[in-house]
Amino acid sequence: MPVQANKNNAAGFISPVFVVLACTAFSGLFYIYSVNQTAVKGIAIRNAEKEISQQKKNNESLKIKEAELKSLYRIEETSKQLNMAPVVSVKYIEEVPLVAYNR
């Protein structure tokens, strides 16, 4: 009988040890997964920051180009290249409304 009692005790002891080992393995795998996901998101954030920086530089260069194209000097030079003459007298056309108002 004592031999059978030892087998039951051994079987009862292995089960909790196995559960603890399985939980430890699962926790380790979950930790590795979490660290990996954090690293992947960090790389994605770094790439997004690089893209933002590049777009800011591009935006600044476009603003400078816009200012150059809108400058009065550039407009005057372009008008000379297109053989446009300066306006001597300006005449404005007034538009008469087509709707009669009831007063």
Distance bins in CASP14 RR format, pairs under 12 A and 6 or more apart:
PFRMAT RR
TARGET T0000
AUTHOR 0000-0000-0000
RMODE 2
METHOD distances of the structure
MODEL  1
1 7 0 0 0 0 0 1 0 0 0 0 0
1 8 0 0 0 0 0 1 0 0 0 0 0
2 8 0 0 0 0 0 1 0 0 0 0 0
2 9 0 0 0 0 0 1 0 0 0 0 0
3 9 0 0 0 0 0 1 0 0 0 0 0
3 10 0 0 0 0 0 1 0 0 0 0 0
4 10 0 0 0 0 0 1 0 0 0 0 0
4 11 0 0 0 0 0 1 0 0 0 0 0
5 11 0 0 0 0 0 1 0 0 0 0 0
5 12 0 0 0 0 0 1 0 0 0 0 0
6 12 0 0 0 0 0 1 0 0 0 0 0
6 13 0 0 0 0 0 1 0 0 0 0 0
7 13 0 0 0 0 0 1 0 0 0 0 0
7 14 0 0 0 0 0 1 0 0 0 0 0
8 14 0 0 0 0 0 1 0 0 0 0 0
8 15 0 0 0 0 0 1 0 0 0 0 0
9 15 0 0 0 0 0 1 0 0 0 0 0
9 16 0 0 0 0 0 1 0 0 0 0 0
10 16 0 0 0 0 0 1 0 0 0 0 0
10 17 0 0 0 0 0 1 0 0 0 0 0
11 17 0 0 0 0 0 1 0 0 0 0 0
11 18 0 0 0 0 0 1 0 0 0 0 0
12 18 0 0 0 0 1 0 0 0 0 0 0
12 19 0 0 0 0 0 1 0 0 0 0 0
13 19 0 0 0 0 0 1 0 0 0 0 0
13 20 0 0 0 0 0 1 0 0 0 0 0
14 20 0 0 0 0 0 1 0 0 0 0 0
14 21 0 0 0 0 0 1 0 0 0 0 0
15 21 0 0 0 0 0 1 0 0 0 0 0
15 22 0 0 0 0 0 1 0 0 0 0 0
16 22 0 0 0 0 0 1 0 0 0 0 0
16 23 0 0 0 0 0 1 0 0 0 0 0
17 23 0 0 0 0 0 1 0 0 0 0 0
17 24 0 0 0 0 0 1 0 0 0 0 0
18 24 0 0 0 0 0 1 0 0 0 0 0
18 25 0 0 0 0 0 1 0 0 0 0 0
19 25 0 0 0 0 0 1 0 0 0 0 0
19 26 0 0 0 0 0 1 0 0 0 0 0
20 26 0 0 0 0 0 1 0 0 0 0 0
20 27 0 0 0 0 0 1 0 0 0 0 0
21 27 0 0 0 0 0 1 0 0 0 0 0
21 28 0 0 0 0 0 1 0 0 0 0 0
22 28 0 0 0 0 0 1 0 0 0 0 0
22 29 0 0 0 0 0 1 0 0 0 0 0
23 29 0 0 0 0 0 1 0 0 0 0 0
23 30 0 0 0 0 0 1 0 0 0 0 0
24 30 0 0 0 0 0 1 0 0 0 0 0
24 31 0 0 0 0 0 1 0 0 0 0 0
25 31 0 0 0 0 0 1 0 0 0 0 0
25 32 0 0 0 0 0 1 0 0 0 0 0
26 32 0 0 0 0 0 1 0 0 0 0 0
26 33 0 0 0 0 0 1 0 0 0 0 0
27 33 0 0 0 0 0 1 0 0 0 0 0
27 34 0 0 0 0 0 1 0 0 0 0 0
28 34 0 0 0 0 1 0 0 0 0 0 0
28 35 0 0 0 0 1 0 0 0 0 0 0
28 36 0 0 0 0 0 1 0 0 0 0 0
29 35 0 0 0 0 0 1 0 0 0 0 0
29 36 0 0 0 0 0 1 0 0 0 0 0
30 36 0 0 0 0 0 1 0 0 0 0 0
30 37 0 0 0 0 0 1 0 0 0 0 0
31 37 0 0 0 0 0 1 0 0 0 0 0
31 38 0 0 0 0 0 1 0 0 0 0 0
32 38 0 0 0 0 0 1 0 0 0 0 0
32 39 0 0 0 0 0 1 0 0 0 0 0
33 39 0 0 0 0 0 1 0 0 0 0 0
33 40 0 0 0 0 0 1 0 0 0 0 0
34 40 0 0 0 0 0 1 0 0 0 0 0
34 41 0 0 0 0 0 1 0 0 0 0 0
35 41 0 0 0 0 0 1 0 0 0 0 0
35 42 0 0 0 0 0 1 0 0 0 0 0
36 42 0 0 0 0 0 1 0 0 0 0 0
36 43 0 0 0 0 0 1 0 0 0 0 0
37 43 0 0 0 0 0 1 0 0 0 0 0
37 44 0 0 0 0 0 1 0 0 0 0 0
38 44 0 0 0 0 0 1 0 0 0 0 0
38 45 0 0 0 0 0 1 0 0 0 0 0
39 45 0 0 0 0 0 1 0 0 0 0 0
39 46 0 0 0 0 0 1 0 0 0 0 0
40 46 0 0 0 0 0 1 0 0 0 0 0
40 47 0 0 0 0 0 1 0 0 0 0 0
41 47 0 0 0 0 0 1 0 0 0 0 0
41 48 0 0 0 0 0 1 0 0 0 0 0
42 48 0 0 0 0 1 0 0 0 0 0 0
42 49 0 0 0 0 1 0 0 0 0 0 0
43 49 0 0 0 0 0 1 0 0 0 0 0
43 50 0 0 0 0 0 1 0 0 0 0 0
44 50 0 0 0 0 0 1 0 0 0 0 0
44 51 0 0 0 0 0 1 0 0 0 0 0
45 51 0 0 0 0 0 1 0 0 0 0 0
45 52 0 0 0 0 0 1 0 0 0 0 0
46 52 0 0 0 0 0 1 0 0 0 0 0
46 53 0 0 0 0 0 1 0 0 0 0 0
47 53 0 0 0 0 0 1 0 0 0 0 0
47 54 0 0 0 0 0 1 0 0 0 0 0
48 54 0 0 0 0 0 1 0 0 0 0 0
48 55 0 0 0 0 0 1 0 0 0 0 0
49 55 0 0 0 0 0 1 0 0 0 0 0
49 56 0 0 0 0 0 1 0 0 0 0 0
50 56 0 0 0 0 0 1 0 0 0 0 0
50 57 0 0 0 0 0 1 0 0 0 0 0
51 57 0 0 0 0 0 1 0 0 0 0 0
51 58 0 0 0 0 0 1 0 0 0 0 0
52 58 0 0 0 0 0 1 0 0 0 0 0
52 59 0 0 0 0 0 1 0 0 0 0 0
53 59 0 0 0 0 0 1 0 0 0 0 0
53 60 0 0 0 0 0 1 0 0 0 0 0
54 60 0 0 0 0 0 1 0 0 0 0 0
54 61 0 0 0 0 0 1 0 0 0 0 0
55 61 0 0 0 0 0 1 0 0 0 0 0
55 62 0 0 0 0 0 1 0 0 0 0 0
56 62 0 0 0 0 0 1 0 0 0 0 0
56 63 0 0 0 0 0 1 0 0 0 0 0
57 63 0 0 0 0 0 1 0 0 0 0 0
57 64 0 0 0 0 0 1 0 0 0 0 0
58 64 0 0 0 0 0 1 0 0 0 0 0
58 65 0 0 0 0 0 1 0 0 0 0 0
59 65 0 0 0 0 0 1 0 0 0 0 0
59 66 0 0 0 0 0 1 0 0 0 0 0
60 66 0 0 0 0 0 1 0 0 0 0 0
60 67 0 0 0 0 0 1 0 0 0 0 0
61 67 0 0 0 0 0 1 0 0 0 0 0
61 68 0 0 0 0 0 1 0 0 0 0 0
62 68 0 0 0 0 0 1 0 0 0 0 0
62 69 0 0 0 0 0 1 0 0 0 0 0
63 69 0 0 0 0 0 1 0 0 0 0 0
63 70 0 0 0 0 0 1 0 0 0 0 0
64 70 0 0 0 0 0 1 0 0 0 0 0
64 71 0 0 0 0 0 1 0 0 0 0 0
65 71 0 0 0 0 0 1 0 0 0 0 0
65 74 0 0 0 0 0 1 0 0 0 0 0
66 74 0 0 0 0 0 1 0 0 0 0 0
67 73 0 0 0 0 0 1 0 0 0 0 0
67 74 0 0 0 0 1 0 0 0 0 0 0
68 74 1 0 0 1 0 0 0 0 0 0 0
68 75 0 0 0 0 0 1 0 0 0 0 0
68 77 0 0 0 0 0 1 0 0 0 0 0
68 78 0 0 0 0 0 1 0 0 0 0 0
69 75 0 0 0 0 1 0 0 0 0 0 0
69 77 0 0 0 0 0 1 0 0 0 0 0
69 78 0 0 0 0 1 0 0 0 0 0 0
70 78 0 0 0 0 0 1 0 0 0 0 0
71 77 0 0 0 0 1 0 0 0 0 0 0
71 78 0 0 0 0 0 1 0 0 0 0 0
72 78 0 0 0 0 0 1 0 0 0 0 0
72 79 0 0 0 0 0 1 0 0 0 0 0
73 79 0 0 0 0 0 1 0 0 0 0 0
73 80 0 0 0 0 0 1 0 0 0 0 0
74 80 0 0 0 0 0 1 0 0 0 0 0
74 81 0 0 0 0 0 1 0 0 0 0 0
75 81 0 0 0 0 0 1 0 0 0 0 0
75 82 0 0 0 0 0 1 0 0 0 0 0
75 84 0 0 0 0 0 1 0 0 0 0 0
76 82 0 0 0 0 0 1 0 0 0 0 0
76 84 0 0 0 0 1 0 0 0 0 0 0
76 86 0 0 0 0 1 0 0 0 0 0 0
77 84 0 0 0 0 0 1 0 0 0 0 0
78 84 0 0 0 0 1 0 0 0 0 0 0
79 85 0 0 0 0 1 0 0 0 0 0 0
79 86 0 0 0 0 1 0 0 0 0 0 0
79 87 0 0 0 0 0 1 0 0 0 0 0
80 86 0 0 0 0 1 0 0 0 0 0 0
END
